[in-house]
């Protein structure tokens, strides 16, 4: 994550009428315990553009820190440009350090119009007694602003997920997933397969699930139910750069929100697999007057065309289960096809599959992924 260096927020003092310049000082007029919410945002259209937001706030008695960075992409930046984000509960020491950065700074009535076209930073302090008016904040000095930036940078970098491990098995085929951070990039190890890159966007979705279902609270869960003869066991481990870790184990006994959380995570992992496997696959045998191809789309739809002489364009939906790829026809025929998948190749599984319309595909025959020019990739 690139550093977003602060631009001292002093320009508005000379632009506002004297009657509006009534200020309140943090630490005297605004007590630390009265602070409820603080926003810092800056956004530049430089090349590449950058966006940074920090938020310190109190919610349900907890003191929290939120951070989001967007880098690269186009302008204005959108959610797909997010490179780092997360929310962490702060210790009393962290919150005290935050308050110390604000102390001596001032709040005054908001004057958003002064900032039109500016890159920021835009800083707003919400506090008990602000009356919905006195919220525009200025640091007491450049040194205090830098101190705040250093604190935010430290909190944002330290609370980074460095390992996600999930195993589940029992009545189903055991599966495990491990996502690890190496040299700034995420990688996936799935069911003892080779390590492969794992897209940051999907890792961010997993972090959202962790936050939504409060998975950090599962730490230390270790329960079993010996009265269930055929069920499921699981192991979950999380590790963060700041030393935060979670380990939970259950055998037919599960922590709160387990099913919803794991269903959400497995949906993300399946979506990532589908995105990775999307493409056009060409049959190694003969088609009807041309190439026989199957195209898997990342949105879960597919088409197949058995050759130029075929009068039927197949299509439907596809999914992944226990390492196999399932195609369900929806374009007129009641057909289902099953494939194995290995190294960019679909391998036809005759047992459990229907026959294609014109081409007889044998068990174990292959469809190899090709690029838009028909070259194997």
C-alpha positions as CSV (number, residue, x, y, z in Angstrom):
1,X,0.0,0.0,0.0
2,X,1.5,3.3,-1.0
3,X,1.8,6.1,1.6
4,X,-0.7,9.0,1.2
5,X,1.3,11.9,2.5
6,X,-0.8,14.6,4.3
7,X,-1.4,18.0,2.9
8,X,-1.8,20.3,5.9
9,X,-5.4,21.3,6.1
10,X,-5.1,25.1,6.7
11,X,-6.4,26.7,3.5
12,X,-10.0,27.3,4.8
13,X,-9.1,29.8,7.6
14,X,-8.4,32.6,5.1
15,X,-11.4,31.8,3.0
16,X,-14.2,31.8,5.6
17,X,-15.9,34.9,7.1
18,X,-14.8,35.8,10.6
19,X,-18.3,35.1,11.9
20,X,-18.0,31.5,10.9
21,X,-14.5,30.9,12.3
22,X,-15.6,30.0,15.8
23,X,-13.4,27.0,16.7
24,X,-13.4,24.4,19.5
25,X,-10.2,22.8,20.6
26,X,-9.8,19.0,21.0
27,X,-8.6,18.2,24.4
28,X,-10.2,21.2,26.1
29,X,-13.6,22.0,24.4
30,X,-13.9,18.5,23.0
31,X,-12.9,15.7,25.5
32,X,-11.3,12.4,24.4
33,X,-14.3,10.5,25.8
34,X,-16.7,12.5,23.7
35,X,-15.2,11.5,20.3
36,X,-17.5,9.1,18.4
37,X,-16.2,9.2,14.9
38,X,-13.3,10.5,12.8
39,X,-12.9,10.4,9.1
40,X,-9.7,11.1,7.1
41,X,-9.9,10.9,3.2
42,X,-7.7,11.9,0.4
43,X,-8.0,11.2,-3.3
44,X,-5.7,12.2,-6.1
45,X,-6.0,11.9,-9.8
46,X,-2.3,11.5,-10.3
47,X,-1.0,8.7,-12.5
48,X,-1.7,6.2,-11.2
49,X,-4.5,7.6,-9.0
50,X,-4.6,7.0,-5.3
51,X,-7.4,7.0,-2.7
52,X,-7.0,6.6,1.0
53,X,-9.6,6.5,3.8
54,X,-9.1,6.0,7.5
55,X,-11.9,6.0,10.1
56,X,-11.7,5.7,13.9
57,X,-15.1,5.2,15.5
58,X,-17.0,3.8,18.5
59,X,-19.7,1.1,17.9
60,X,-21.5,-1.1,20.5
61,X,-18.9,0.0,23.1
62,X,-16.0,-1.1,20.9
63,X,-13.3,1.2,19.5
64,X,-12.6,0.4,15.9
65,X,-10.3,1.4,13.0
66,X,-11.3,1.0,9.4
67,X,-8.9,1.6,6.5
68,X,-9.2,1.4,2.7
69,X,-6.7,2.0,0.0
70,X,-7.4,2.2,-3.8
71,X,-4.5,2.3,-6.2
72,X,-4.1,2.1,-10.0
73,X,-7.1,1.6,-12.2
74,X,-8.9,4.5,-13.8
75,X,-10.3,7.8,-12.4
76,X,-12.5,8.1,-10.5
77,X,-11.5,4.9,-8.6
78,X,-14.1,2.2,-7.9
79,X,-14.3,-0.7,-5.5
80,X,-12.5,-3.0,-7.9
81,X,-9.4,-0.8,-7.4
82,X,-9.3,-1.6,-3.7
83,X,-5.8,-3.0,-2.8
84,X,-6.1,-3.1,1.0
85,X,-9.0,-2.7,3.4
86,X,-10.1,-4.0,6.8
87,X,-11.5,-3.2,10.2
88,X,-9.8,-4.0,13.5
89,X,-10.8,-3.5,17.1
90,X,-8.4,-1.2,18.9
91,X,-6.8,-1.6,22.2
92,X,-7.1,1.2,24.8
93,X,-3.5,2.1,24.0
94,X,-4.2,2.4,20.3
95,X,-7.2,4.6,20.9
96,X,-5.2,6.8,23.3
97,X,-2.5,7.2,20.6
98,X,-5.2,8.3,18.2
99,X,-6.7,10.8,20.6
100,X,-3.2,12.2,21.2
101,X,-2.8,12.9,17.5
102,X,-6.0,15.0,17.5
103,X,-5.3,16.8,20.7
104,X,-4.8,20.6,20.2
105,X,-6.5,20.4,16.8
106,X,-9.7,22.4,16.1
107,X,-13.2,21.8,14.8
108,X,-15.4,24.4,13.3
109,X,-18.6,24.5,11.2
110,X,-18.4,22.4,8.0
111,X,-17.6,24.2,4.7
112,X,-17.6,21.5,2.1
113,X,-17.9,24.0,-0.8
114,X,-14.3,25.2,-0.1
115,X,-13.0,21.8,-1.0
116,X,-14.5,21.3,-4.4
117,X,-11.9,20.0,-6.8
118,X,-9.3,19.5,-4.0
119,X,-7.5,16.2,-3.3
120,X,-7.8,16.6,0.4
121,X,-7.1,15.4,3.0
122,X,-10.7,15.9,4.2
123,X,-10.9,15.5,7.9
124,X,-14.1,15.4,10.0
125,X,-14.6,14.8,13.7
126,X,-17.9,13.8,15.1
127,X,-18.3,14.2,18.9
128,X,-21.0,14.3,21.6
129,X,-22.2,17.9,21.4
130,X,-21.1,18.8,17.8
131,X,-24.7,19.7,17.1
132,X,-24.3,18.4,13.6
133,X,-22.4,21.5,12.7
134,X,-18.9,21.7,14.2
135,X,-17.2,18.8,12.5
136,X,-14.5,20.1,10.2
137,X,-11.2,19.3,11.7
138,X,-7.6,20.7,11.4
139,X,-4.6,19.2,13.0
140,X,-2.7,21.4,15.5
141,X,0.5,21.1,13.5
142,X,2.2,19.3,10.6
143,X,4.0,17.1,13.2
144,X,0.6,16.0,14.6
145,X,-0.6,15.3,11.1
146,X,2.4,13.1,10.4
147,X,2.0,11.4,13.8
148,X,-1.6,10.5,12.8
149,X,-0.4,9.2,9.4
150,X,2.2,7.0,10.9
151,X,-0.3,5.5,13.4
152,X,-2.8,4.8,10.6
153,X,-0.1,3.3,8.4
154,X,1.1,1.0,11.2
155,X,-2.5,-0.2,12.1
156,X,-3.4,-0.8,8.4
157,X,-0.2,-2.7,7.6
158,X,-0.2,-4.8,10.8
159,X,-3.7,-6.0,10.6
160,X,-3.2,-7.9,7.3
161,X,-4.4,-11.5,6.9
162,X,-1.3,-13.6,6.3
163,X,-2.8,-17.1,6.5
164,X,-6.2,-18.6,6.1
165,X,-6.6,-22.4,6.6
166,X,-9.8,-24.3,6.5
167,X,-10.4,-28.1,6.6
168,X,-13.6,-29.9,6.7
169,X,-14.5,-33.6,6.3
170,X,-16.5,-36.5,7.6
171,X,-19.4,-37.8,5.6
172,X,-18.1,-35.9,2.7
173,X,-14.8,-36.1,0.9
174,X,-12.3,-34.2,3.1
175,X,-11.2,-30.8,1.7
176,X,-8.8,-28.2,2.8
177,X,-7.8,-24.7,1.6
178,X,-4.8,-22.7,2.6
179,X,-4.4,-19.1,1.5
180,X,-1.0,-17.5,2.4
181,X,0.6,-14.1,1.9
182,X,4.1,-14.2,0.4
183,X,6.1,-11.1,-0.7
184,X,2.9,-9.0,-0.9
185,X,0.9,-11.5,-3.0
186,X,-1.6,-14.2,-2.0
187,X,-1.3,-17.8,-3.0
188,X,-3.7,-20.8,-2.6
189,X,-2.9,-24.4,-1.8
190,X,-6.0,-26.6,-2.3
191,X,-6.2,-30.3,-1.4
192,X,-2.4,-30.7,-1.7
193,X,-2.3,-29.4,-5.2
194,X,0.5,-27.1,-6.3
195,X,0.6,-23.6,-4.9
196,X,-1.0,-21.1,-7.3
197,X,-1.7,-17.3,-7.2
198,X,-4.9,-16.2,-5.5
199,X,-6.5,-13.0,-6.6
200,X,-6.5,-10.2,-4.0
201,X,-10.2,-9.3,-4.8
202,X,-11.3,-12.7,-3.5
203,X,-9.1,-12.5,-0.4
204,X,-10.8,-9.2,0.4
205,X,-14.2,-10.9,0.0
206,X,-13.1,-13.5,2.5
207,X,-12.0,-10.8,5.0
208,X,-15.5,-9.3,4.6
209,X,-17.0,-12.6,5.6
210,X,-14.6,-12.8,8.6
211,X,-15.8,-9.4,9.7
212,X,-19.5,-10.0,9.0
213,X,-19.7,-13.2,11.0
214,X,-17.2,-12.2,13.7
215,X,-15.0,-15.2,13.0
216,X,-12.3,-13.7,15.2
217,X,-14.6,-14.6,18.2
218,X,-14.3,-18.3,17.3
219,X,-10.7,-18.4,18.7
220,X,-10.4,-21.2,21.2
221,X,-13.5,-23.1,20.1
222,X,-12.8,-26.8,20.7
223,X,-15.9,-28.9,21.0
224,X,-17.2,-32.3,19.9
225,X,-20.5,-34.2,20.0
226,X,-19.8,-37.9,20.4
227,X,-23.4,-38.8,19.9
228,X,-23.4,-38.0,16.2
229,X,-22.2,-41.1,14.3
230,X,-21.8,-39.6,10.8
231,X,-21.3,-35.9,10.5
232,X,-18.6,-33.3,9.9
233,X,-15.5,-32.0,11.6
234,X,-13.6,-28.8,10.8
235,X,-10.4,-26.9,11.6
236,X,-10.0,-23.2,11.0
237,X,-6.9,-21.2,11.5
238,X,-6.3,-17.5,10.8
239,X,-3.1,-15.4,11.3
240,X,-2.5,-11.7,10.9
241,X,0.6,-9.7,10.6
242,X,0.0,-8.0,13.9
243,X,0.1,-11.3,15.8
244,X,-3.7,-11.8,16.0
245,X,-4.5,-15.4,15.4
246,X,-7.6,-17.7,15.5
247,X,-7.8,-21.4,15.9
248,X,-11.1,-23.3,16.1
249,X,-11.9,-27.0,16.0
250,X,-15.2,-28.8,16.0
251,X,-16.4,-32.4,15.6
252,X,-20.2,-32.2,14.9
253,X,-20.2,-29.1,17.1
254,X,-19.8,-25.6,15.6
255,X,-19.4,-22.0,16.7
256,X,-22.1,-19.4,16.1
257,X,-22.8,-18.5,12.5
258,X,-20.6,-21.4,11.3
259,X,-22.9,-22.6,8.5
260,X,-23.6,-19.1,7.1
261,X,-19.9,-18.1,7.3
262,X,-18.5,-21.3,5.7
263,X,-21.2,-21.3,3.0
264,X,-20.2,-17.7,2.1
265,X,-16.5,-18.6,2.0
266,X,-17.0,-21.7,-0.1
267,X,-19.1,-19.6,-2.5
268,X,-16.2,-17.2,-2.8
269,X,-13.7,-20.1,-3.4
270,X,-16.0,-21.6,-6.0
271,X,-16.3,-18.2,-7.7
272,X,-12.5,-17.9,-7.8
273,X,-12.2,-21.4,-9.3
274,X,-14.7,-20.6,-11.9
275,X,-13.0,-17.4,-12.8
276,X,-9.7,-19.3,-13.1
277,X,-11.2,-22.1,-15.2
278,X,-13.2,-19.9,-17.5
279,X,-12.2,-20.1,-21.2
280,X,-12.7,-22.1,-24.4
281,X,-11.8,-25.8,-24.5
282,X,-11.2,-27.7,-27.7
283,X,-11.9,-31.4,-28.2
284,X,-8.8,-33.4,-29.1
285,X,-10.9,-35.6,-31.4
286,X,-12.8,-34.7,-34.5
287,X,-15.8,-32.4,-34.5
288,X,-18.6,-32.2,-37.0
289,X,-17.1,-30.2,-39.9
290,X,-14.8,-28.2,-37.6
291,X,-13.6,-27.8,-34.0
292,X,-15.8,-29.1,-31.2
293,X,-15.5,-26.5,-28.4
294,X,-16.9,-25.9,-24.9
295,X,-16.8,-22.4,-23.5
296,X,-17.0,-22.0,-19.8
297,X,-18.0,-18.4,-18.7
298,X,-16.9,-17.0,-15.3
299,X,-20.6,-16.1,-14.6
300,X,-21.5,-19.9,-14.4
301,X,-22.9,-20.2,-17.9
302,X,-21.5,-22.3,-20.8
303,X,-22.0,-23.0,-24.5
304,X,-20.8,-25.9,-26.7
305,X,-20.7,-26.2,-30.4
306,X,-19.8,-29.6,-32.0
307,X,-18.6,-28.2,-35.3
308,X,-19.6,-26.0,-38.2
309,X,-22.0,-28.7,-39.5
310,X,-23.9,-29.0,-36.2
311,X,-27.4,-27.5,-36.1
312,X,-27.4,-27.2,-32.3
313,X,-25.7,-24.7,-30.1
314,X,-25.7,-26.1,-26.6
315,X,-25.8,-24.0,-23.5
316,X,-26.7,-24.0,-19.8
317,X,-25.0,-23.6,-16.4
318,X,-21.9,-25.2,-14.9
319,X,-20.6,-25.7,-11.4
320,X,-17.8,-27.4,-9.5
321,X,-18.2,-30.0,-6.8
322,X,-15.4,-32.2,-5.2
323,X,-13.0,-31.4,-8.0
324,X,-15.4,-32.3,-10.8
325,X,-17.0,-29.9,-13.3
326,X,-20.8,-30.4,-14.0
327,X,-22.6,-29.0,-17.0
328,X,-26.4,-28.9,-17.1
329,X,-28.0,-28.3,-20.5
330,X,-30.7,-25.7,-20.7
331,X,-31.0,-25.0,-24.4
332,X,-33.6,-27.6,-25.3
333,X,-32.2,-31.0,-24.2
334,X,-32.4,-32.6,-20.8
335,X,-28.6,-33.4,-20.6
336,X,-25.9,-33.4,-18.0
337,X,-22.2,-33.8,-18.5
338,X,-19.4,-34.4,-16.0
339,X,-15.7,-33.7,-16.4
340,X,-12.5,-33.9,-14.4
341,X,-10.2,-30.9,-14.5
342,X,-6.4,-30.9,-14.6
343,X,-3.9,-28.3,-15.8
344,X,-6.2,-26.5,-18.2
345,X,-7.9,-29.6,-19.5
346,X,-11.4,-30.9,-19.2
347,X,-11.5,-34.7,-19.0
348,X,-14.8,-36.4,-20.0
349,X,-16.3,-38.8,-17.4
350,X,-18.7,-41.1,-19.3
351,X,-20.1,-42.7,-16.2
352,X,-22.8,-40.3,-15.0
353,X,-22.7,-38.2,-18.2
354,X,-25.2,-38.1,-21.1
355,X,-24.0,-38.3,-24.7
356,X,-23.5,-35.2,-26.8
357,X,-25.8,-34.7,-29.7
358,X,-23.6,-35.6,-32.7
359,X,-20.1,-36.4,-31.5
360,X,-19.4,-39.6,-29.5
361,X,-16.9,-38.6,-26.8
362,X,-15.2,-41.5,-25.0
363,X,-14.5,-41.8,-21.3
364,X,-11.2,-40.0,-20.5
365,X,-11.1,-38.0,-23.7
366,X,-9.9,-34.4,-23.3
367,X,-10.9,-30.9,-24.1
368,X,-7.8,-28.6,-23.9
369,X,-8.1,-24.8,-23.2
370,X,-7.2,-22.6,-26.2
371,X,-6.9,-18.8,-26.6
372,X,-9.0,-16.7,-28.9
373,X,-6.8,-17.7,-31.8
374,X,-7.2,-21.4,-31.1
375,X,-3.7,-21.8,-29.6
376,X,-3.4,-24.1,-26.6
377,X,-2.7,-22.0,-23.4
